[in-house]
Amino acid sequence: MSQFQINNQQNMNYTLVANSFIDTFLAEANDAQVKVYLYLLRHIGNVQSCSISAMADFFNYTEKDVLRALSYWERKQVVQLAYNDTHELVGLTLCSLIQSQGSVIAPAVQGSDDTMKPSGIKTVAYMSNNATFVKPEYTLDQLAEFTSRESTAELMFIAESYLGRTLSAKDIRSILFISDELHFSCDLIDYLLQYCIDRGKKDFRYIEKVAISWAEAHISTPEQAQSQSMKYDKDTYAVMNALGKNNQPTPKEADFIKRWYQIYGFTSDVILEACERTVMATDKHRFEYADKILSSWKAFGVHHKADISKADAAYASRKKITPPQTSSASAKNRFNQFQQNDYDFDALEKELLSN
């Protein structure tokens, strides 16, 4: 078939679509996603407010359909979505599409005052009881300046190592926000990433919220962050409560707890079993006493709570005592499996004090 040329004789306002959008995104996007994106382009600079419900009514979609389309473009880094603490959409920004080395990136903001804003919504990224934190709309030049810093290059490498992927422009914006707006040092950002990833959280929206909570608490060093995080660690609280403690753990106590979980590799139920046996045995030096129990279990090869009965039987055999019976009567008392009266607690305490 012959080729033909397209001419234009229309005299009207235009909505411009970037060639890079057509070349890169159009083929993969579905009908709803394309319509929503074109609708956003149409309303750049519109003096009238726009809303999710207005878009849904315009296309005869549900609001969930519109939100799904917006989430799709956010994943593609074509738009930026800002949410409040209750995960409601509080702002929308169209990013500029810039061709770079054969691929399309979308790290820069298209306009400022002309950014589309849903009706009655402010472009504030985070709000808390104590302060309002605004995440700036960083431009490409700002991102380039940030990544060119000597300290930032090392931080980017560390972050990519933790996350197991290359940082996106959106990720870098988050790190820049934490660095420049929250005034976190590179060491504190390093610890922040470790803290969140250790808890299975790799979403920068979650990481930003943790950073803001630390900023509100005036945390400026990794040591302060570690002390603060211990207060909100459920496992730590459970151990402290099991040992009859209602205070924040001291550094030495925190080291014991960290050892039991991270070095010994025990699960919570095994550690709490040792704590309960400790409480039944002594009211002094409980962390040291529990550590003796757990270290002996580790040496015996205990991995699960079910393995403890084997360790009890082996101990009873060495001491030539009758191992505990699992009768219906003794099952009612969870401590009966541990032959406490056969341990020389006074000798053990002397050993602990002499170390």
N, C-alpha and C positions, 0 to 999 in steps of 0.2 A: 504494500500500500504506500501511496505517496505521502510525504511529510507535508505538514501545513504550519503556517505561522499564526500565532495568536496576537491580535492587535486589540487595543483598548480605546474605546471612544466614550466611555462612561465618565460623566462629570459628577463625582460624588465623593464622600469621605471614604477612607479606606481602613481596613484592618490588615496590617502587614504580618505575614507569617515568615519566620526565618527559614532560609533554604536548608540550614542544618537540621531544623525540626523535620522538614519533609524528608530529607535524605536519611535521617537516622531513626526517627521515632514513629513516623506515620505508618509504616508497614506493619509494625507489631501491635500498635494500639487498636483497641476495639472501637466500635461506633460511639459508645457513650464517652469514652476517654477523649476521643478527638473532639466531640461536640463540646464537652466541658472546657477543654483547653481553648478552643476557638472563642467560646463565650467569655472566658477570662481575658483574652486578648482584646475582644470587642469592648470590654468595660474598663480598660486602662484609661485613666484620666476622666472617666465619667463622673460628673458632679453628683449623680444620684448614688445612694448607697446600694450595695448588693448583698445578698444573703444566700445561704444554702437553700432555704425554702423557695426563694425567687428563682434560682436555677432549676430546682426540681419542678416547679410549676411551668416554667418556660418549655422544658423538654418533656413534660408529663412523666417524669421519673419520680422515684421515691428519694427522700433525702439520703437514705443509705446508699442508693446508686451513685449520687453525686459525691458523697464522702469517699466511696470506694475509688471513684475516678481520681479524686484529689490525692488520695493516698498513693495511687499508682504513679502519678506524676511526681510526688514527693520522692518515692523510691528511685525514680529516674533522675532526680535532682533538677527537675524542670521548674518546680515550684518549691517554696519554703512554707511550711505550715507551723504556726506557733500555737501552743496549747497552754491553758491555765492548769492549776493544780488538780482540778477535777476532770482533766483531759477533754475540755471543751475547746473547740477551735476559737482562737482569739486573734488570729491574724493570718493573712495570706500574701505572699510576695512572689511575683513572677521573676524568675531569674533570666539573665541574658544567656543565650546559647552561643558559645564561642568555639570555633573549630580549632582543634589543637592536635597536631600529629596524627591526623587521620581519624580522630575520635571527637566526640562532642562532650564538653564539660559544661556545667551550669553553675559556676561558683559566684557569679556577680549579680548584684541586684539591678533590676531594670527600673530606674526611676526611684524616687523617694516619696514625694507628696502624691505622686500618681499611682502609688501602690494600691491595688484593690483591697478594700477593707470591708468585711461583713458589717452589717448594720449594727451600730452601737458598740463596736468592739475596738479596743485600744491595741496598739502594737507593742504591748509589754510582754516579754517572754515569761517572766516569773514574778509572782507576787507572794509575799509571806506576811506574817503578822507583824514582823519587825521592820521590813524594808521592801522596796520594790526594785527588782533587778532587771534592767533593760539590756537585752542582747543586741548590740548594734548590727546593722546590715552591712557587714564587711564587704568591701570591693575586692576585685582581683589584685589591685595594687597593694592593698593592705595585707592580703593573704601572702603575696609575694614577698613583701617586706618582712613579715613575721617568719616565714619559712627560711628566709636568708640569714637569720640570726644564727650565730654559731651555737648558742645553747639550744636553740630550737631544733636544729638538725639532729642532735643526739636524742632529744626528747621524742621526735617523730619516729626515729628508728626504734626506740624503746616501746613506744605505743604500738607500732606495727608488729613488733615481736610479741607483745602481750595479746593483741587482738587476732593475730594470725592472718592478717590481710593488709592490703594497701589502704592508707587513709584516704577517704574521699574529701572533697572540698567542704562538705558539710561537717565532717569530723574535725577538720582543721579549724573551721569557724568556732566549734565548741571549745577546742583547746585554746584558741586565741581569746575567747571570751573569759575562760577561767584564768588565763594568765594576765590579761590586761585589765579586765573589769573587776575580777575578784582578787587580783594581786597575789596569786599563788606562785611560789617559786617552782623551779623545775623539779626539785626534790619532792616538793609536796604534791605536784601533779603526778609524778612517778608513783608515789605511794597511793594517791587517789585511784589511779588506774589499777594498781595491784589489788587494792581493797575491793573495788567493784567487781573485777574479773574473778577474784577468789570466791565471790558470792554468785558467780554465774551470770553476771550482768555486764553485757557488752554494748548496750544501747547508750549512746551519748546523752540522750534525754534523761536517763536515770543518773548517769555520771554527773551531769550538770546539777541535778537536784541535790545529790550528795554534797557536791562542792559548795552549793549555796548554803546548805545547812551548816557546813564547817565555817563558812565565812561569817554567818550569823553568830557562831560561837567564838569568833575571833581566833580561830586556829590558824597558825602561821608556820608550823613545823610538822614534820612527819611524826615526831614524838607526841606532840599534842593531839594529833589526829588519832594515833593509836590509843592513847588514853581515853579519848572521847568515844571511839568506836567500841571499846570494851564495855562501855555502859549500856550499849544497845545490842550487844551480842547475846542472843537467846541461849546459846550453849554455855556461855560464860555465866550468865545469870543462873542457869539450871545447876551448874556445878557449885556455885557459891551458896545457893539455897540448900543444896543437898549436904553441904558441909556445915550448915548452920550459920552461914555468914550473910549479913544483909547490907554490907558495905561494898563500895567499889573495890575491885581487887588491887592489891599493891603490885608493883612491878614484879616482885618475886613470885607472888601468887599467879599473876598473869603468865609468867614463864612456865610454871607448872602446868597450867591448863593448856597452853600452846604445845608443850611437850607431849601431853597425853593424846591430843588430837592429831598433831602434825608429825611428830617424830615416832611415837609409838603406833600411831595409826588406828587408835581405837574408836569405835562408834560411841554415841552418847549413852546407850543402854549399858555397855560394859563399864564405862567411866562412872556412871551413876551408881552401879552396883558396888563398885569399890568404895565410893563415897559413903554409901549407906552402911557398909560394913565398918568403915572407919568410925562413923558416928556411934555405932553400937559398941565399939571397942574402946574409944578414948575421947577425951575432950581437950587434949593438948596436941600440938604439932600435927594437926589433921592433914595438911597438905603433904607433909613429909611421909606420914603414915600411909596415906592413899597412894603416894608415889611408890612406896615399897611394894604394896599389893600389885599395882599395875605393872611395875617393872618385872616382878616375878611372873606375872601372867604372860608378859611379852616373851620372857625367856622360855616359858613352857610352850609357847606357840599358840596362845589364845587369840582367836580372831573374832569370834562371835560369842554372844552370851551363853550359847549352848555348850561352848567349850569349857566354861568355868567349872562345871561339875567334874570334868576329867582332871582339871588342875586340883580341885578339892580332894579327889580320890587319891591322886599321886602324893599330895601333901600328907594325907591321913596314913598312907602306906609307909611313908618315910618315918612318921612319928609313931607308927604301930598303934593307930587308933582306928576305931570303926568308922568308916565313912558315913555321911548322913544318909538316911533312908528317905525315899520319896513317897512316904505314905500320905494318905488323904489328910491326916491330922497335921503333919509337918508341912504340907503344901500350903496350908493357910498362913504360915509364917515364912515369908520369903527369905529370912535370914537363917533358917534352920540348916540350909545346905552348907553353911560356913561354920566350922567347929571353933567358935570364938574362945571357949573356955580352955582349949588346949594350946592356945598361943601364949607365950610368955610376954605379955604386954610391957611389963616393967623392964625386962631385958631389951626389948625392942626400943623403948623410949630412951634408955641409956645409950643404945647404939646410935640413935638419931642425934642425941645431944652431943655425942662425942665426935660426930662428923663435922 
